Amino acid sequence: MYNIRTRDQLEIDLVIKYQGKLHLFEIKSSMTINPKHAQSLKKLKHELGERIDTTTIISNTTENFHVQKDIFNFNWKNLLIL
């Protein structure tokens, strides 16, 4: 487990490498998530392509939902029961 910060200041809070694929997580304390919160995930997925398996936001929202293409938001409490 690690995080990423690129030279152009693109930052991902949590990166997990599992079975040769990267799983990217942005962690937000906000109760409101919008597409802007997914920008770093979207850019890095575009740059790394097939190496990325999962792009996810973990937040304080009340529900889980689809934010953008291939980017999902999960309430942190719901992750504890998976």
C-alpha angles and dihedrals in degrees: 000000000000144000131246132225115173127206089260090055097256104155134194118187100211131017123182121188111207127168092346095307130103122233113199125204131184114197117210129178091204124114089209120062124185135171091273089068089060097055097103091047092048094049095047092046088053092049097045099033115174093019089072118080105167134026113186141164117213110201148151094261119132095235141033116245147158110266101181138335107318093352120108134184121219128186107238092233091057090055090060091064097048 
